[in-house]
Amino acid sequence: MTTGEVTVEILSLDDVNERHREMLGDVGVSMTELRDRAHAYELSIDELEVLRKLERLEFLAGR
């Protein structure tokens, strides 16, 4: 049995903020709008994936 490869990425707070801005720019809406649309089940699969990634970044940034 073999184990998978693990990749660890260390991000500064500036890196997190920049990645956050880029992802929101890619979907063209605010975080609030993404969350509101998620609660109404109105997100595409791609938008939902972006929301999940943004939420993970916010968690890691302590927000």
Secondary structure, DSSP 8 states (H G I E B T S, - for coil): ------------HHHHHHHHHHHHHHHTS-HHHHHHHHHTT---HHHHHHHHHHHHHHHHTT-
